[in-house]
Amino acid sequence: MRKVLALLFSVITIQATLLSGAAHAANQSDFLGTWTSIDTDGSNQSLRISGGGSDHYSVFYYDESATSACEGAPARVTGTGVADGDDLFVVGALSCSPGGNFIRGRIGLDYHFDPATGTLTDFSGVVWYRA
């Protein structure tokens, strides 16, 4: 019986060690900075994330040609983000240029940080790289 309990304890200890090593929670600095990408329509995008502390962020997004949201005009989203592990959830106001009129109340954007590559992947599957 002791051998069975010892073996069971060893298996549980190994599983706990593997699981704790496999999980990664992004550091606050993992999201910070300026990011760039090419949108699915071929336009250039930029994302600026600055820290406000405690996993809360200030976010500015720019798309030089937002085909679906702004009929091809440039789009801006200014908002706030909250991190949950490797994910950043952003809520902000969308405006289209020229004029800067807010065309929707609040919209949501989300990004996933990949610690292996140091990249973000957005809600559309677009990969973002540090500028």
Residue, then its C-alpha position, 0 to 999 in steps of 0.5 A: m500500500r505504501k508503494v502505491l501511495a508513494l507512486l500516486f504522490s509522485v505522479i501528482t507532484i510531477q503533474a503539478t510541476l508540469l502544469s505550473g511550468a506550462a502556464h504563462a501569465a504575461n507581465q505588464s511589460d509584455f503588452l507595452g509599446t508600439w506594435t504594427s501589422i498588416d490587416t487582412d485587407g492589406s492596410n497598415q495598422s499600428l497599436r500603442i499600449s501604455g501602462g496604467g498599472s495593475d494590468h490596466y492599459s491605455v490603448f490607441y489603435y490606428d488602421e490606415s484603411a478600415t474597409s469594413a468599419c469606415e468604408g476604406a477611410p482611416a480608423r482610430v480606436t482610443g480606449t482602455g485595456v485589461a489583461d487577463g493572463d496572456d490576453l488583453f481585452v480593449v474597449g474603446a471608441l471608434s472614429c473614422s477620418p476625415g472628420g473623426n466622427f464617432i460611428r459607434g458607441r464602444i467597440g471591443l478588441d482583443y489580443h493574445f500575447d505569445p511569449a514564445t514569439g513575442t507577438l500579439t495576435d488579434f481577434s482577426g488572426v492578424v499577427w502584430y510585431r513590436a515596432 
